[in-house]
């Protein structure tokens, strides 16, 4: 019997809290179990990688890729860049070919063959915040492991350009002698400007701009660029904007001018392309001459290291599971209190704009005409008014004769009698009176207008009860609003204004 009573008491203790609290506890425990399972199972695509190079095992360290001499190559293309050129060329990636000559040959002679020819690419720098904005660059161009260590002369070309020889000075006869060594230090080359126009033969050129290059340019000039011959290759779009026009013709002429200054022979031009008036559009382009060489950077290359950030997905999974668990507990407790606690339920209803007591507010009934007539005196019934003594009577009331009742007055008379009188000019307060030293001190509304011609201050409009006046304030900026102003009156160019010396915003 005692055991039965004990079991009955335990059953009552378990069930007296209601089914809701046990449902909440069941859901919370399920969420906790899910969070634990989710946090301990790492994604199959996530791998923890050692972040300390010293702790890395030899088998895990990546094998460094052998490379030859790395060079930092940067150059500009006429017609592409600031000064009226194209800022967004069609080709953001260009081909580039590097030539290595022996140190004891004339690298300017086309009959001299290079010892090594290395082909690579360069990318266009379209970052307006970069110091090399609108240039083409490859900051780690690999000459390859097949190049023997030694001293070489170096030249390069890109699409539609002549070869540019790296020189000590722009007027030097031969190229600069540059050291080349496998896995050596980065060799930074000076920023060069290429000469455009070598389009025939296509892709590779022959390092000569002759009559064949010029005729190809003429045959693709203007509307002729849509022919099949021109669509297959680029025969003159030097600024890379998609059309061949007077701008490209101007670039070609400046290439001829640079070649003449170098003592080279240029083709005899007998045909001028149509619409040459567009040539003046690029009159501000500088003659493309090689830039002065800069110092070679001897900074050693950084060795590749197997340093990779460690995966943090497991820690994130644990935190997400814990937060989800507490969220379910909070939601469950709010729901339980809403169902079981009447005061809490009334507060929730009050928050969502229901009656504070939890019951709908009683609607307000409209007054019937009878009730309105019982409580409000009729409009046509006279009301008793206190007599007005002559002392209390205003001048307007004394000067205005009795107009009779509302029925006897016209709508115009009623509107006129209810208008607010507008003060005349005589009602304005007296104008600003300067102090003995000529200073005007007042509070007004300040409106900024525009900067003065000297860019040293702003013209303002000051408005108060006396009206508006012009003012000038020497400062970097002025905010519109009420302010306390001090200054003296001045006159310049037939215009009077207040020269503000102090301006203190109010509020």
C-alpha positions in Angstrom: 0.0 0.0 0.0 2.8 2.4 0.9 4.6 1.6 -2.4 1.4 2.3 -4.3 1.1 5.7 -2.6 4.7 6.5 -3.3 4.3 5.7 -7.0 1.1 7.8 -7.1 2.9 10.8 -5.5 5.7 10.5 -8.0 3.3 10.4 -10.9 1.5 13.6 -9.6 4.9 15.3 -9.2 5.8 14.5 -12.8 2.5 15.6 -14.3 1.7 18.7 -12.3 4.0 20.9 -14.5 1.9 20.3 -17.6 2.7 18.8 -20.9 4.4 22.0 -22.2 7.4 22.0 -20.0 8.2 18.4 -20.8 7.9 19.1 -24.5 10.3 21.9 -24.2 12.8 19.8 -22.3 12.5 17.0 -24.9 13.2 19.4 -27.8 16.1 21.0 -26.0 17.8 17.7 -25.3 17.3 16.7 -29.0 18.9 19.9 -30.1 21.8 19.4 -27.7 22.4 15.9 -29.1 22.2 17.2 -32.7 24.7 20.0 -31.9 27.2 17.6 -30.4 27.0 15.3 -33.4 27.2 18.2 -35.9 30.3 19.7 -34.1 32.2 16.4 -33.9 31.8 15.4 -37.5 34.2 17.4 -39.7 33.4 18.1 -43.3 35.1 15.5 -45.6 36.4 18.5 -47.7 38.1 20.2 -44.8 41.6 19.3 -43.8 43.7 20.6 -40.9 47.1 21.7 -42.2 50.1 22.4 -40.1 50.7 26.2 -39.7 54.2 25.9 -38.2 56.8 25.3 -40.8 59.1 23.7 -38.1 56.5 21.1 -37.2 55.8 20.1 -40.8 56.9 16.5 -41.7 59.2 16.1 -44.6 56.5 14.1 -46.5 54.0 17.0 -46.2 56.3 19.8 -47.4 55.6 20.7 -51.1 58.4 20.2 -53.5 59.6 23.6 -54.8 59.3 24.1 -58.5 62.7 24.8 -60.1 62.8 28.1 -62.0 65.2 30.3 -63.8 65.9 34.0 -63.5 62.8 36.0 -62.6 62.4 39.5 -64.1 59.9 42.3 -63.2 58.8 43.5 -66.7 56.5 46.6 -66.9 55.7 48.7 -70.0 53.1 51.2 -71.4 51.4 51.2 -74.7 50.8 54.6 -76.5 47.1 55.4 -76.7 46.3 53.3 -73.6 46.2 55.2 -70.3 45.6 58.8 -69.1 45.9 61.9 -71.3 43.0 61.0 -73.6 43.9 57.4 -74.2 41.8 54.2 -73.6 41.4 53.3 -69.9 39.6 50.0 -70.5 41.4 48.2 -73.4 39.7 45.2 -75.1 42.7 42.9 -74.1 43.5 42.9 -70.5 46.1 40.1 -71.1 48.7 40.4 -73.8 51.4 38.2 -75.2 55.0 39.2 -74.6 58.3 37.7 -75.9 61.7 38.3 -74.2 64.9 38.0 -76.2 68.4 37.4 -74.7 71.4 38.5 -76.7 75.1 37.9 -76.1 76.8 40.7 -74.3 79.2 41.4 -77.1 76.8 41.8 -80.1 74.7 44.7 -81.5 71.2 43.9 -80.2 69.8 46.7 -82.4 70.7 44.9 -85.6 67.9 42.8 -86.9 70.3 40.3 -88.5 71.7 39.4 -85.1 69.8 36.4 -83.8 69.0 36.1 -80.0 70.5 33.3 -78.0 67.2 32.6 -76.2 63.6 33.5 -76.9 61.1 33.2 -74.0 57.4 33.6 -74.5 55.0 34.7 -71.7 52.1 37.1 -70.9 51.5 40.3 -69.1 48.4 41.7 -67.4 46.8 45.2 -67.6 46.8 47.1 -64.3 43.3 48.6 -64.0 43.6 49.5 -60.3 43.3 53.3 -60.2 45.0 53.4 -56.8 48.1 51.5 -58.1 51.3 53.5 -58.9 51.5 51.4 -62.2 47.9 52.1 -63.2 47.2 51.6 -67.0 50.5 49.7 -67.5 51.1 46.1 -68.6 53.2 44.0 -66.2 54.5 40.6 -65.2 56.3 41.0 -61.9 57.7 37.5 -61.9 58.4 36.5 -65.5 60.4 33.2 -65.5 63.2 33.1 -68.1 63.3 29.3 -67.6 65.9 26.8 -66.3 67.4 26.3 -69.8 68.9 29.7 -69.8 72.6 29.4 -68.8 74.0 31.7 -66.1 75.8 34.7 -67.5 75.5 38.3 -68.7 73.1 39.2 -71.5 71.5 42.0 -73.4 67.7 41.9 -73.1 64.8 43.0 -75.4 61.1 42.3 -75.5 58.1 42.9 -77.7 54.3 42.6 -77.3 51.5 42.3 -79.9 51.8 44.9 -82.8 55.0 46.4 -81.3 58.7 46.6 -82.3 61.3 45.1 -80.0 62.3 47.3 -77.1 65.9 46.9 -76.0 66.7 47.6 -72.3 69.3 50.3 -72.3 71.4 52.2 -69.7 70.3 55.5 -71.3 67.8 56.2 -74.1 70.6 57.3 -76.5 72.8 54.3 -75.8 73.9 52.3 -78.9 73.7 48.8 -77.3 71.7 47.2 -74.6 72.4 47.2 -70.9 74.4 44.2 -69.7 72.2 42.3 -67.2 73.2 39.3 -65.0 71.1 36.2 -65.3 71.3 33.3 -62.8 69.1 30.3 -62.0 67.1 30.9 -58.7 68.8 34.3 -58.5 67.5 37.5 -57.2 64.5 39.3 -58.8 65.7 41.5 -61.7 63.6 44.6 -61.9 63.6 46.2 -65.3 62.9 49.9 -65.9 59.4 50.8 -67.1 59.5 51.1 -70.9 57.2 52.5 -73.6 56.9 50.3 -76.7 56.6 51.6 -80.3 53.5 50.3 -82.1 53.0 49.4 -85.8 54.8 46.0 -86.5 51.7 44.0 -87.6 53.0 42.1 -90.6 53.6 39.2 -90.4 50.9 38.8 -87.8 51.5 37.7 -84.2 55.3 37.6 -84.4 56.3 40.6 -86.6 59.7 41.1 -88.2 60.9 44.1 -86.0 60.5 46.4 -89.0 57.7 48.8 -89.9 57.7 48.9 -93.7 55.3 49.5 -96.5 53.6 46.2 -95.8 52.6 47.2 -92.3 51.4 50.6 -93.5 49.3 49.2 -96.4 47.7 46.7 -93.9 46.8 49.7 -91.7 45.3 51.7 -94.6 43.2 48.7 -95.8 41.7 48.4 -92.3 41.2 52.1 -91.5 37.7 53.3 -90.6 34.8 51.3 -92.1 37.2 48.9 -93.8 37.9 47.3 -90.5 34.8 45.2 -90.9 36.2 43.2 -93.8 37.2 39.5 -93.4 40.9 40.4 -93.9 40.8 42.9 -90.9 38.6 40.7 -88.6 41.1 37.9 -88.7 44.0 39.9 -87.2 44.7 43.3 -85.7 46.4 45.5 -88.3 46.1 48.9 -86.6 44.0 49.1 -83.5 47.0 50.2 -81.4 44.9 51.8 -78.6 42.8 48.6 -78.4 39.4 50.2 -78.3 37.8 48.2 -81.1 38.1 50.7 -83.9 40.9 51.9 -86.2 40.7 55.6 -86.6 42.7 58.8 -86.6 43.9 58.1 -83.1 45.7 55.0 -84.3 47.0 56.9 -87.3 48.5 59.5 -84.9 50.2 56.7 -82.9 51.7 55.3 -86.1 53.0 58.7 -87.1 54.7 59.2 -83.8 56.4 55.8 -84.2 57.8 57.0 -87.5 59.0 60.1 -85.8 60.8 58.1 -83.1 62.4 55.8 -85.8 63.7 58.9 -87.6 65.3 60.2 -84.5 67.1 56.8 -84.1 68.4 57.1 -87.7 66.2 54.3 -89.1 64.5 54.3 -92.5 60.7 54.6 -92.6 58.4 53.8 -95.6 57.5 56.6 -98.0 53.9 57.4 -97.3 51.9 58.2 -100.5 48.4 57.4 -99.3 46.7 59.3 -96.4 43.7 57.6 -94.8 40.3 59.2 -95.1 39.0 61.5 -92.3 42.5 62.6 -91.1 40.9 65.4 -89.1 40.6 63.0 -86.2 44.4 62.9 -85.8 44.2 66.1 -83.7 42.3 64.2 -81.0 45.6 62.7 -79.7 47.8 65.8 -80.2 48.7 65.8 -76.5 50.4 62.3 -76.6 54.1 62.4 -75.9 56.6 61.0 -78.3 57.0 57.3 -77.3 60.6 57.2 -76.2 62.1 54.7 -73.8 62.1 55.8 -70.2 65.4 56.3 -68.2 66.5 53.1 -66.6 66.0 52.6 -62.9 68.2 50.8 -60.4 68.0 47.0 -60.5 66.4 45.5 -57.4 68.6 43.0 -55.8 66.1 41.8 -53.2 66.2 38.0 -52.8 63.2 36.0 -53.7 61.1 34.6 -50.9 61.2 30.9 -50.6 57.9 29.1 -50.8 56.7 27.8 -47.5 53.9 25.3 -46.7 52.1 27.8 -44.4 48.4 27.6 -44.7 45.7 28.8 -42.3 44.4 26.1 -40.0 40.7 25.0 -40.5 38.3 26.5 -38.0 35.2 24.8 -39.2 34.9 22.5 -36.1 35.0 25.3 -33.7 32.3 27.2 -35.7 30.1 24.1 -35.7 30.3 23.8 -31.9 29.4 27.4 -31.3 26.5 27.2 -33.8 25.1 24.2 -32.0 25.3 25.8 -28.6 23.7 29.0 -29.8 20.9 27.0 -31.4 20.3 25.0 -28.2 20.0 28.2 -26.1 17.7 29.7 -28.7 15.3 26.8 -28.5 15.3 27.0 -24.7 14.5 30.7 -24.8 11.7 30.3 -27.3 10.2 27.4 -25.4 10.2 29.3 -22.1 8.5 32.3 -23.7 5.8 30.1 -25.1 5.3 28.3 -21.8 5.0 31.6 -19.9 2.6 32.9 -22.5 0.3 30.0 -22.0 0.5 29.6 -18.2 1.1 33.1 -16.9 -1.8 35.6 -17.3 0.3 38.7 -16.5 3.0 37.8 -19.0 0.3 37.1 -21.6 -1.3 40.5 -21.0 2.1 42.3 -21.3 2.7 40.5 -24.7 -0.7 41.6 -25.9 0.0 45.2 -24.8 3.2 45.2 -26.7 1.4 44.2 -29.9 -1.1 47.1 -29.4 -4.0 45.1 -27.8 -5.8 46.0 -24.7 -3.5 46.2 -21.6 -5.8 43.8 -19.8 -5.7 41.2 -22.5 -9.4 41.7 -23.6 -10.4 43.6 -26.7 -11.1 47.3 -26.1 -14.7 48.3 -26.2 -15.5 50.2 -29.4 -16.6 53.8 -29.0 -20.1 54.4 -30.3 -20.9 57.5 -32.3 -23.2 60.0 -30.7 -26.7 60.1 -32.1 -28.0 63.4 -33.4 -30.3 63.6 -30.5 -27.5 63.2 -28.0 -25.4 65.8 -29.8 -28.3 68.2 -29.8 -28.8 67.6 -26.1 -25.2 68.3 -25.2 -24.2 70.9 -27.8 -26.1 74.1 -28.2 -27.6 74.7 -31.6 -25.5 76.8 -34.0 -28.4 79.2 -34.7 -29.2 79.7 -31.0 -27.6 82.8 -29.4 -25.2 82.1 -26.6 -24.7 84.2 -23.6 -21.4 86.2 -23.6 -19.8 88.2 -20.9 -20.1 91.9 -21.5 -17.0 93.6 -22.8 -15.9 96.7 -21.2 -14.5 99.6 -23.2 -11.1 99.0 -21.7 -11.1 95.3 -22.7 -12.3 96.0 -26.2 -9.5 95.8 -28.8 -9.0 98.6 -31.4 -10.0 96.2 -34.2 -13.3 95.3 -32.4 -14.0 99.0 -31.7 -13.4 99.9 -35.3 -15.4 97.1 -36.7 -19.2 97.5 -36.8 -21.6 94.8 -35.8 -21.8 92.5 -38.8 -24.9 90.7 -37.6 -25.4 86.9 -37.4 -23.7 84.3 -39.5 -26.8 84.0 -41.6 -26.7 87.7 -42.5 -23.0 87.8 -43.4 -21.7 86.8 -46.8 -19.0 84.0 -47.1 -16.5 86.7 -48.1 -17.2 88.7 -45.0 -16.9 85.6 -42.8 -13.5 84.7 -44.4 -12.2 88.2 -44.0 -13.2 88.4 -40.4 -11.4 85.1 -39.5 -8.1 86.0 -41.3 -5.0 86.5 -39.2 -3.8 90.1 -39.7 -0.5 90.4 -41.6 1.9 92.8 -40.0 3.0 95.7 -42.1 6.5 97.0 -42.6 6.0 99.4 -39.7 5.4 96.3 -37.4 9.0 95.0 -38.0 11.4 95.5 -35.1 14.1 98.1 -35.7 17.0 97.2 -37.9 20.3 95.9 -36.5 22.2 98.7 -34.8 25.9 98.3 -34.7 27.8 98.9 -31.5 30.1 101.9 -31.2 33.0 99.9 -32.7 30.8 99.0 -35.7 30.2 95.3 -34.6 26.8 93.8 -35.3 25.8 91.0 -32.9 22.6 89.1 -33.5 21.0 85.6 -33.8 19.6 84.6 -37.2 19.2 81.7 -39.6 22.3 80.9 -41.6 22.0 79.6 -45.2 25.2 78.7 -47.0 25.2 79.7 -50.7 28.5 79.2 -52.5 32.2 79.5 -52.2 33.9 82.8 -53.0 36.1 83.3 -56.0 39.3 83.1 -53.9 38.2 79.8 -52.4 38.9 81.2 -48.9 35.3 81.2 -47.6 31.6 81.1 -48.4 28.8 83.6 -49.1 25.9 83.3 -46.7 22.4 84.5 -46.4 21.4 85.7 -42.8 17.7 85.9 -42.1 16.0 87.3 -39.0 13.0 89.4 -38.2 14.5 92.3 -40.1 14.8 90.3 -43.3 17.7 88.8 -45.2 21.2 90.1 -45.7 24.3 88.9 -47.5 27.3 87.9 -45.5 30.8 86.4 -46.0 32.5 84.0 -43.7 36.1 82.9 -44.1 36.1 79.2 -43.0 36.4 75.7 -44.4 32.7 74.9 -44.1 29.4 76.2 -42.7 26.3 74.3 -41.7 22.8 75.6 -42.4 20.7 76.4 -39.2 20.3 79.0 -36.5 23.4 80.6 -35.1 24.8 83.5 -33.2 26.7 85.9 -35.6 29.1 88.7 -35.0 30.7 90.9 -37.7 31.0 94.3 -39.3 29.4 95.7 -42.5 31.6 96.0 -45.5 31.2 97.1 -49.1 33.0 95.7 -52.2 32.3 96.0 -55.9 29.1 98.0 -55.1 27.7 95.2 -52.8 27.2 95.6 -49.1 27.6 92.6 -46.9 28.4 91.6 -43.3 31.9 90.2 -42.9 31.4 87.6 -40.2 34.1 87.2 -37.6 32.3 84.8 -35.2 29.6 82.2 -36.0 28.3 80.0 -33.1 25.6 77.4 -34.0 22.7 77.4 -31.6 21.1 74.2 -30.4 
